[in-house]
Amino acid sequence: MISRKRFLIFLIIPLFLISFSKYCYSRDRANIRVCVASGKDRVLLRIKGPYKIESINSELTLDKGRALKSEYIAPTNSGLKLGDREFKIYGIRIIPKKDAAIFIDKNRFRGIVHIIRTEQLKLLVVNHLDIEKYLYGVLYHEVPCHWPMEALKAQAIAARTFALYRIENMRDRDYDVTSDIYSQVYGGILSERRRTKKAVNLTRGKVLTYNGNIIPAYYHAMCGGHTESAKDIFGIDLPSLGGKACRYCKGAPHMYWKRKLSYRQVQGYLDKYGINVKGLKHIETGKRNKSGRIESIKVKDSKGAKEIKGYKFRLALGPNAIKSTNFTAKITPKGVIFRGKGWGHGVGMCQWGVFGMAKRRFNHREILEFYYPLANIEKYDEVIGF
């Protein structure tokens, strides 16, 4: 339980409406800020071990102790509520000592945790930690931990590179990455496994660069025979991300997929995504690029026809439903039957291709050279400009 006396000072601290990123605990480039929860009405906090709690805007120590029993934290009109106590602050910084464990709801995290009240009266929870420890909680979600070690090492370097690229390009934001499929899936300590931790340790500090700069090392589950150009999806024109033929994911699970959706479902997903469609009548696939993926979709409704970028159409219908933009769409009286191959945006490293190469005894350097041609492997603290 948090001491009332220790929190009395909260009552005289004004609620500053300022950028959260200005008050990061550390912006050491070896540290990453991971959004582990957002838009929450409340979270359950528990700390197993010694800790200190500070106010983010004042950096004043508010509490410290040997452990903290479970307390719900919720936003209010004037600040934050911890248990049955309300304080005029917009955020707290929780600092563990001696590797104490911080639990947010059911997840356990290393490092430091910020819990912030947003202007929408919701909670934003950001985990600040060393990038190598962050990768401990990433690899298990991105590739199976029983895969060959050379595959795990290739994934560790790609994931570290992607994370450091985000750190460099998200300096003015409140966090660098999210903990879901839209960045890299991160599950905290409960996601750590012996073999994936070993892969991180064996590649410690190694990243991919081109012309002395860290590249955006995108990767995906399965390319379906040809990786995609980053220019077509993300507007990034790099030789290392130009797209190339890949035979190593051939025969992988879920290479081919099928999805049936009614016209009402397709229309509902498009509307929810912000693409206004009324009375959907027809869907027509347009031009394909050199990787075989669809560049655009033509949708006809009661008001006429509109063209939608292929990757936006996929995201609108759901990236796990329409697994790639390499698909055909068959129109039936009851709806649309989508058939396709591959899984993911297709840019960069094909994870099932990595598995196929590792099974053929390629090492992690050869694997990375194949999927990121012309890129170099360097230690990030030796990279020019980093």
PyMOL commands that set and color helices and strands:
alter all, ss='L'
color gray80, all
select helices_A, chain A and resi 4-12+20-23+131-136+139-142+149-169+188-191+194-202+230-234+239-241+263-273+310-317+351-359+364-371+380-382
alter helices_A, ss='H'
color red, helices_A
select strands_A, chain A and resi 31-40+43-48+51-55+61-65+68-75+80-82+85-87+91-96+101-104+107-109+112-117+123-130+177-178+206-210+213-214+219-220+256-261+282-285+296-301+304-309+327-332+335-341+349-350+376-379
alter strands_A, ss='S'
color yellow, strands_A
deselect
rebuild
show_as cartoon
